[in-house]
Amino acid sequence: MNNELMEAFFNDHQARFSTETTRGYRIALNQFFSFCSKPYDQIKAMDIRIWMNSMEEKGLKPTSIHLKLSAVKSFYRYCMEENKLKKNPSLLVKTPKIDDSLPYYLSRRQVTLLQELTKSDPQARALVEALYTTGVRISELLNIKQVDVKWDTRQIWIKGKGTKERFVLFTHECSVRLKAYLAEREIKSDYLFCNSRGDKVDRDYVQKQFREYTKTLGFKVSPHTMRHTFAAHLAERKMPQSYIQDLLGHVNINTTHIYTRLMEQARKNKYDQYQ
């Protein structure tokens, strides 16, 4: 019963949800119903709260719990819209507050160390450079096809979350790295980054590579760290917030505002050095 309604939920939201949202929500809902061991129409608000408490006890971050609860709330809103329930159990469950801390990003020296670490592997070096100079999400990067790259204007057409599309820019250095990788690649593929079979590179493979970089370098680095780093470094150079918003593909400028705060923090740190 639960699985059937879940599939209907995802099918009806196919156009609205990005691949990553669908993936995250599917995992969350499977975990939720596995934990509760009840049909969807017998779930109470207390069941959801107990599930949230169990995640807190396991040490999950508030952002992770927030995402999982969003999946449950979205699912039950759908149930109400489809007249599958008379009462929404998730309405009485408060969303946990997320710590308003600044996102973690790399210093320019740390970026240089990562670039040096990957320079012997053309694909890895090109991938790191592309993440850093475009600010795209890892899912967006891995879906880029060669026809999406406009070499003369150094632009890439990105198919973003849901149905959102945008152009991002890349640097001359990134162009050099991408061309070097493509020149030595023997496998033919439509994708900008491909595996040995010509398919797009697997996201889990890239995440595993970045975990290895973290161990070797001694500081945390991930594909999403590169996105934060891209935005933070642009903010430090005083790029207007609206431009950063366009490049990141943020619909709401409040999402981008955090990088302006990063710029203010960087300025304060600089000031403190001279006191």
N, C-alpha and C positions, 0 to 999 in steps of 0.2 A: 504493500500500500504506500509506504513512504517513498520507495524507489520510483514507483510509477509517477507520483505527484512531483517528485524532484526532477524527473526527466521533462515533464510538462513545463515546469518552472524554468528550466534552462533553455528549452526550445523556444518558449515565448519571449525570453529575454536575450535571444541570440544576437539581435541587432544592437541592443543597448550595452551588453557586457563585452568587455575586451576578453581576449583569450586568457590573460592573466587573472582577471576578476573571476571568470568562470572556473578556472583551475582552483583558485583559492577558496571560492564559495563551495565548490563540490567537495573539497577535502574537509572543510569546516562542517558542512551538513552531515557528511558521512560519520565524522567523529562525534557529532552531537547525538545523532540517533543511535549510534553504537553505544555511547555512554548511557543514554536514557533507557534504551531497550523498550520503547513504547511506540505505538502508532502516533502519527503527528497530531491526531485529534484528541489525544488523551494527555498531551503535554500541558503542564501548568507552569506558571511563572516561577514557582519554587524549583522546578526541575532545571530551568535555565540558569537560575542563580547558583544552584549546587554545582552545575557543570562549570560555570565561571570560577567558582571558588576552587574547584579541583585544578583548573589551569593555573590559577595564582599560586597554589601550593607546589605545582610542578616547576614554578619559576618562569612561566611565560611572561614576556614583556607586555605592558598595557596596550601597545600598538597591535600586537598579535591577537590579544583577547578582543580588542576593539573590532578588528577585521572579522573574526569568527562570529562575534555577536551580530555584526552587520549582515552577515550571511543569513543567520537565523531570523533576524527582523525582516529582511527583504523577502525571505521565503514565506513568512507568516502574513505579510502584507498581501502577497500574491494569493495565499489561501483565502483571505477575506474578500479580495477582488473577485475570485472565482466562486464565491459562496460555498466554500468547502467547510467553513467554520462560522459560528455565531459570535465567538469571542476570540480576540487576539491575545495569546498568553505573553507575547513579548512586549506588549505596550507597558506593562507594569515593571519591566526590567530596565534599570538605569544603565546608560552607556558609561563605562569607566572613563575617568579623566585621563587624558594623555599628557605626560610630562612635556611641558613646552620648552624643552631644551633645544639648543641649536643642533642641526645635523652635523655629523662627523664628516670631515673632509680632509684631504691630504694637503700638505704644504707643497710648495714648488720643488723643494729638495726631495721630498718623498716621491713625487711624480717622476723626477729624474732617476731616482733609484729603481723604480718599477720599470721605467723605460730601458735602463741599463740591464736589468735582470732578464728581460725578454728579447733583447736585441739579436740573440743567436737563433731565434725561431721566428722566421718572417711572418707566419700567420699570427702568432701570439703578439708580436710587436705591433702589427697592423691593427689587430683587434683592440689592444690597449689604447693606441693612438686615436682610433675611431671613437671609442667610448669617451675619451678625455676631450676631444676637440668638437664633438657634435652634441654631447649631453643626452644622447638617446638612451632609452631603456634597453636592457639587454634583449628583451623579446623583440623590440623594434629592429635592433641591429641585426639579429640573426635572420630576420625576414626580408632584409634588403636584397634585391636582385640587381644584377649588374646593369640592367636597363634603367634602374632608378637613379643611377649615379650620372650626374652631368659634370664631366671632367673639365670642360672649358670654363664653366662658371663656379666650379667647386661647390656644388649643391647636391643634396640627396633628397629624393622624394620619400617621405616616411608615411607609412600607413599606421597611424597611432591607435590609441584606445578606442574601442567601439568603431565608429565610422569616421573618426577625425583623421584628417590628413594635413601634412605641412611640409615645407622645405626646411632643411637644416643646412648649415654651412660647414665646410671643413677646410683646414689650413693647407698650405703648400707642403709642410712636413708630413701631414697625414696623407696627402696625395702621393708623395714619394714612397711612403711605407706601403700603402695599398697597392701601388703599381709594382713594387718590388715583390710583394707576396704573390700577386696574380701572375707575374712573369715567371716565377719559379714553380708555380702550381702546375702539375701535369694532368690533373683531373678536370674534365670539362663539366661545368655546372652553371646553371642560371644564377645561382646564389653568389653573393659577394664573398661570403665565408661558407665553405662547404667541408664535409667530412670525406673520408676515403671512398665513399659510395656516390659522392656527388650530391647528396642531400644536404640540407642546411645543417650547420653545426648544432649539436644538442646543447640545450641550456644547462643541463646538469654537468656536462663535460666542462663547460666554461667555468661554472661555479666551483668545480673541483680544482681546476687550474688556479683559480684565485685563492682558494684555501691553501694551496701549496705556496703561492707567492707570500701569503700572510706569514706562514711558518718561516720561510727563508728570510724575509725582510724584518720580521720582528714587530711589525705594526699591521693593523687590520686594513685589508683592502678587498673590495668586492666590486662587481660591476655597478651596483647602485652607488657605491662610494665615489666612483668616477663621475657619475651624474651630478652628485652633490658638489664635487670638486670643480667640475666645469662651471656650474652656476655660481659658486662662491668666488672663484677667481675672476669671473666676469663682473660680479658685484664689487669686488675689491678694486677693479679698474674703473668703477663708477659707470658701468653701462646702465642705461635707464631700465627700470624694473619691467616696463611693458615689453621691451625687446627680449629680455631674459624669459619672460612669460611666453612669448611667441616661440622662441627656440626650444623651450622645454615642452611645449604643447600643453601648458596649463590653461584650463578654461577659466578658473577663478584666480584673479590676481592675488587674492589673500594667500593662496598656496605658495606663490612666488615671494611674498613679502618677507618670509623667513630669511631669504638670502640678502635682503637689504639690512636686516638685523645683523647678519654675519659681517657685512661690510662695516657696520657701526662698531661691532665688537673688535674687528681687525684694527680699526682706527684707534680704538681705546687701548688695545694691547701695544700698539706702536707708541702711543703717548706715554703709557706707563713705563716703557723702556727708558725714557729720558727724564724720569722723575727720581 
